[in-house]
Amino acid sequence: MRPGVALLFGWRRVLFGVGVSAVFGMLNSLVPTAPPLLVTLSHAVPLGLTTVLAFGLLERYPARPPLPRWILQLVGVVLAVPLGVLLPHFVSMAIDEHAAHGPAQMTGLGILAVEGLLFAPWIALGAMVRQRDVLARDQALAFALERSQLERNALETRLRLLQAQVEPHFLFNTLANVQELVDARSAQAPQVLASLIAYLRAAVPRIHEPATTVGAELELVRAYLELMRMRMPDRLEFTLHVDLAANALECPPMTVLTLVENAVRHGIDPSEEGGRVDVEARVGDGRCVLTVTDTGLGFGAAANGLGTGLATLRERLQLAFGNAAQLTVTEVEPHGVCAKLDLPARKKSS
């Protein structure tokens, strides 16, 4: 059924009109001079349907009413009352002309007409007030939904912009490491370049995903650390300790990798002795804690380089988790940095 027709002849509206008119028909049958129950019902129900039809038609047409629509509907309901009273009367006359003009019939029609003119406009007003409340509530819900959708689109756009900042930052840093090997004519350059190509084939498609899993993120971290260890085999060691329950949990892409890259680039690489990077993922009490600890130079030499990457990472976490995610960075004695990422332990939606 088309929306306009459904609005005119909706089953709830029709049942309400039939129900109210049937009540008046039954009450009218109790009057001593009134006709039998079936007759009063046969007069009242058409009156109810006629007023419902007039109410619904004027609710939709004309498209540009000459008067306020609610006034037009009230006038239509008032005019529909005598029409609804006369319609069954004409039908009765066609069936039995003498019975249709009997005193009981005429008394019942008179009572019904008075009741219709007294009650039908008030019932119509009540229906319009209720309908206005429903429309206002629906509009408020629609506006809230639209606002929520716009806010979500804005957040997604902002997140993509931030990830677009991460992508060239990460790629340029990694390619710079390869260039250093090539300039130094290192025998490891071809092997490192081949490992880099394989790594980028797996990593780049995930950069633009709105969310990934801790397991997938740590796979990239392992590949990156293995790549960096090939470049400086005597100065970089690393370990990964991961709870199995953490692998399926949601994690924004390139988050842990950003922390590990900072540890290598600003902590381990500038140090003559090199150092160690330990990555841990622990789950408990509804939280997932990801920790990246290095034994590099610490804040003294790395503070300037850490600022931009960590500021961008904090903003990405805010967009993805709101205030439910925290990033803390502390110095480790005697030297080094510990970056701790505390996230809600929730599984990535498919």
N, C-alpha and C positions, 0 to 999 in steps of 0.2 A: 504494500500500500504506500502511495506517495506521502511525503511528509505533510502536505496541506490537507489531504483527505484524512490522514491519521489524526490530525489535530481536530478536525471537525467531528469525526465519528470514532474517536478513541473509545475503547471498551469501558474505561473507568468513567469517562464523562457520560456515556450513554447509560451505564448502570446507575450512576448517581441520579440522573434525570428520571429514569424509570422508577427508581426506589422512592424518591421524594414524592413523585406524583402518585405512586401506588399507595403511600401512606395517607395522602389526602383523600384518595378514592375510598379507602377502607373507612376512614373517619366519617366521610360524607354518607356512607351507607347506613350509619347509625342514626341519622336524622329520621324521625318518625315518618315524615312525608317523602323521604328519598326513595328512589328506585332500588332494586336489588343490588347486591355487591358487584356482580359481574357487569352490570350496567354502569355503575359509578366508576369501576376500574376502566371500562372501555372508553369512558369520557376523559378520565384524568390522565391516563398514560399517553395518549396522543398530545394532550396539552404539554406534558413534560418534554416529549420528544421535539415538539415544535419550538419551544423556547430554547432548548439546547441547540437546535439547528440554527436559529436566529443568532444566538450568542456566538456560535462558532463561525458562522459566515461573516458577521461583522467584525470578528476578530482578525480576519484575513483580508477582507475586501470592504471598501475599495483600498487600493494601495496607498492613495493619498486622500484620506477622509476630509470632508469639509469642516467637520467638528472634531474635537478631541475624541479619540476612539472609544474611551470609556463611556462618554455621553451617548455616542452613537449606539453602543451595545445596549445601554439601558433603554433607550428609546425603542430599539429593535425588540427587546424582550417584552416591553409593555405592549407593543403592537402585535406581538406574536400570541399574546394571551387570548384575545377574542378570536383570532384565527384558529388557535388550537381548540377552543371551545366549540366553534361552529363546524369544524371539520368532521368530528364524529357525529354531530347532529345531522348534517347533510347525508352522511352514510346511513344513519338510522332511518331518515326519511326515505331514502332509496329502497331500504329493506321493508319498512312498514310505516307508511305515512301516518296512520292513525296513532300508533304507539308512540311515534316520535313527538307528537304534539300533546301527549298526555300531561296532566298537572305534575306528576312525579318527575317526569323527564325535564320539564321546563324548570321546576324548582332545583333539581340537581345541577342543571346547566348554569342557573343564576348563581348558586352558591359557589360553584367551581370558578366562574368568572371573577367573582369578588375575591376569592382566595388567591387566584392567580395574580390579580392586580395588586393585592396587598403584599404577597410574599415573594413573588418571582423577582422583582427588582432588588430586594434585599439579598436574596440568595445569589443573584448575579453579582452584586457588589462584593459579597464575601468571596465569591470565586475569583473575582478580579484582584482583590487584595492578596489572596493566597498565591495567585499566579504571579503577581508582581514580586512577592517575596521569593518565590522559587526562581524567577528569572534573575533577580538581584543576586541570589546565592550562586546560581550557575555562572553568572558573569564574573563574580568575585573569584570563583574557582578557576574559571578560564584565564582570568588575568594573572592569578597566582601561578598557574601552570605555565603560561607564556613567559612570565618574569623568571621563573625557575629555569625554563629552557634557555632563555637568553643569557642568564648568568652562567649556566653550564657551558653554553657555546663560547662565552667569553673566556671562561677558565680553560677550556680545551685549546682555544686559540693562543692564549698566553702560554700554556704549557708547551705547545708546539714551537712557539717562538724561542722559549728557553732551551728546548731540546735542539733547535737549529743552531743555537749558540754553542751548545756542547759539542755537536758533531764536528765543525771545523776545528775547534780547539783541540779535541782529541786527535783528529786525523793529522793536523799539522805537527803536533808534538811527536807523534809516532814516526811520521815521515822524516822529521828532523833527525831523529835517532838513526834512521837508516842512512840518511845523507852523510852523517858523521862517519859511519863505517865505510861508505863508498869513498869519501874524500881521503880517508886514511888507508885506502886500498886493503882493507881487512879481508882475510880469506873467509870470514864469517858472513860477509855482506850478502852473497847470493842465498845462503841458507836462511838468514834473517829475513830477506826480502820475500822468499817463498813462504815462510811462516806468516809474515805480515799479510800477504795476499790471502792466504787461507783463513786467517783470523778475520780480516775485513769482510770476506764473503759471508761469514756467519754473524758478524757484529753489526754491520751497517743496516741490514733490514730491520733489526730490532730497535734501532735508535728512534725511529718514528712511531713505534708502538706506544699507546698511552700507558700501558702497564705490562710488566713481565713478571716472572717468578724469581724467587731468591735462587733457586737451583740454576735457572738459565743465566742469571746475572753472575753467579759464581763460576760458571763455566767460562764466561768471557774473562773474568778476573784471572782464572788459572791460565788461560791462553795468553793473556797479556803478560803475566809474570814470567811465564816460560819464554816468551819472546824477549822480554827485557833481560832475562838471565843469559840468553844466548849472546846478547850484546855485551854484557859484563859478567862473565861466568864466575870470576873470582871475587866479585864484590857484592853479589846479591844472593840471598837465600830467602826462601819463603815457605810457609806452611798454611794449610787450610783445615780448619776444624769446624765441621758443619753437622748440626743435628738433622737427622733425616726428616723430622717433622717440618723443618724450615723450607725444604725444597719447593713445596707446592704453594707457599705463601706469596701474596702479592708484593711486588716491589717495583717502584718506578725505574725505568731503564736508565742505565749509565750512572746510577747513584753510588753503589759500592765501587764501581770501576773508577769513578772520579776520585774517591778517597784513596784508592790504591795508586792511581796515577800521581796524585799529589805526593804520596809517601815516597814513591820512586824518584820522581823528578826533582822534588824540593828537599828530600831528606837523604835518600841513599846515593843518588847519582853525584851530587856535589861533594860527598865525603870521600876522602882518599881511601879510608878503610872499608867503605861500603857499609852494608848492614843487612838487617833481616826485616822482613815484612810478615806479620802474622795476621791472618784473617779468620775470624770466628763468627759463627751464626748460632745463636742459642734461642730456644723457645721456652716460654714459661709464663704462667699467669696472664694468658691472653696477649702477650707481647712477643715481638721478635726483635732481638738485639743483635745488631751486626757491628762488629768491632774490627777496626784496622789499626794495628800497632806497628810502628817502625822504630828502628834503633838508629835513625839517621841524625842529621845535624840539629833537629829540633826547631823551635820557634825562632831562635836567633838569626838563622840564615834563611828560613823559609817563609817568614811572616808575610813578606810582600807578595810572594807568589801564591800563597794560600787564599788571600782575601777574595779575589774575584770568583774563583771556582767554588768556594764554599758559600759565598753569598748567592750565587746562582742556584746551587744545590738546595740551600735553605728555602729559596722561593719556590722551587719545584716541589719540595716536600709539602710546603704550605698549600699549594694548589691541589696536590694529590690527596693529602690526609687532613688538611686544616691544622688545628692545634693538637691533633692526636699523635703527631710525629715530632721527635726531637732529635737534634744533632748537637753533640757536645764535642769539643776538641780541647784536650788537655796535654800538658807537657809531661814527658816521662823522664824520670831520673835514671842514670846520669845524663842521658840525652835521648831524644826521640820524641815522637808525637803519638798520641792515642786518639783516634776519632771514633766516636760511638754513635751509632744510628739506632734509635729506639722507635719501632713501628708497631702499629696494631697488627696482631697475628690473624689476618684474614686471608682466606684463599682467593686466588685470582678467579674472577668470573669468566666463563667461557664466552 
